[in-house]
Amino acid sequence: MRHRVAGRGFGRNANHRKALLRNLVTSLFDHLKIETTAAKAKEAKKLAERVITLGRKGDLHSRRLAMSHIPNKTVITKLLTEIAPKIERNSGYLRVLKTRFRAGDNSDMAILEFVDYDALVSAKTEEKKAKETKEEKKAD
């Protein structure tokens, strides 16, 4: 019986499962959108939303707690400096959109993305343009 057993095992041991979810969340913060299986997306969403909430607080203790979940300094720094300040909602930062069935094993695939994905991407492109114009001015 599975009474009160939460979460999915994915047929992996605990360390492998933890590494899988950490890698999914790291990729999500790097690319702001990932495609994976629906079950993995739902589990990664739980972990990512916890870390995003910590990132929105932004103090030292929250940074250390976020590092305990995702031990990648560059990703946590990106979360705290670029992503978290642009999020204006209190919860529900991510969404899972079911897309297709994978050809090899007919597994249902889903996209895990930020709800404010368009705003985050447009801000990212504006920052790149501003950086390029600064570099052009320095070159002249």
N, C-alpha and C positions, 0 to 999 in steps of 0.2 A: 504494500500500500504506500501511496505517496502523500499521506496526510501532512500538510503544512511544510512540504518540501518546495522551496522556491527556486527559481532559476532553471537554466538549462545546462545539461552536462556536455553536450556535443560529442559524446563518446571519447572524451579526453580526460586525463588526470588533472588535478587542480592547478598545478604549475603551468601546464600547457594551455589550459583554458584561460588562466590569468594573463599569460603572454599574448594569446590570441586577441583578447579584448583590449589589452593595452595597445597593441599594434593597430587595431581598427580605430581606436580613439585618436591615436597619434596621427594616423593618416587623415582622419576627419578634420583635425585641427590644421593640418598642413594644407589640405585641398578644399576644405569647406563643404565637400560633397563626396560621398563614396558610394559604390555599388557593391553589395554583398548579398548573402542569402537573407531572407526575411527574419529568420530566427536569430541570426547573428546580429542583424541590425537592431532588433528589439533589445537584445541584451547589451549591446554597445551603447545604445541610447541611455540606458539606466546609468551606466558608469560616466558617460560624457556629461550628462546633465548635472550630476553631482560635482564634477570637476568644474564645469562652467559656473555653477553657483559659487564655488570657492573662488574662482577667478574674478567674479563680479565684486566680491568683498575686497580683494586686492591687498589686504594687509599681510604682514610677514607670516603670521600663523597660517593663514589660508594658503599662501604660496607653499609652505612646507607640507601642508596636508595634501595639496594638489600634487606635489612632487612625490608623495608616498603612493599616490594612485598611478601617476604617469611619470616615471623617473627619466624625463628627457627635458633638460633645461631650456633648450631652444624652443621647444613646443610650448612649454609652460610660459616662457617669456612672451611668445607670440600671443598666447591666449590672454595674458594679463595686459599687454600693451596695445594690441591691435583689435582683437575680437571682442573681449568683454566690455570695453568702453562703448562700443557701438550697439550693444544689446540693451533695449529699453524695456524689456518685459521681465516679470518676476519669476516666471517658470515657463515650462513648455518651449524650450529653446530649439528643439529639434523635431523633425517629422520623418516618418517612414512612409515612403511611397512605393507600393508594390508595382513592379514594372513588367516582368516577363517570366517565362520558365526557361531555365538554362538548358541548352541543347544536349549536353552530355548525360545528365542524370535527372532532368526534369524537375530540378529544385526551383522553388519560387524565389525569384530575385527581388531585391528592393533597393531603393536609393535612400540613404540616410543623409539628410541635409539640414542646414539651419533654416528656421522658419523665415528669418530675415536674410536669406541667401543673396537676393538681388541687391539689397542695400550694402551688404558686406563686400560683394564683388565690385560694385560700382565705386565704393570708397577705396578699394584696393587699386583699381585702375587709375583713379584720380591721384592717389599718392605716387604711383609710378610716373604719371605724366608730369607732376610737379617736380619729381626728382630729375627727370630727363631735362626739363627746362632749366633747372639750376645748373646741371652739368654743362649744358650748352652755353649758358651765360658765363660760366667759369672758363670755358674753352675760348670764348671770344675775348 
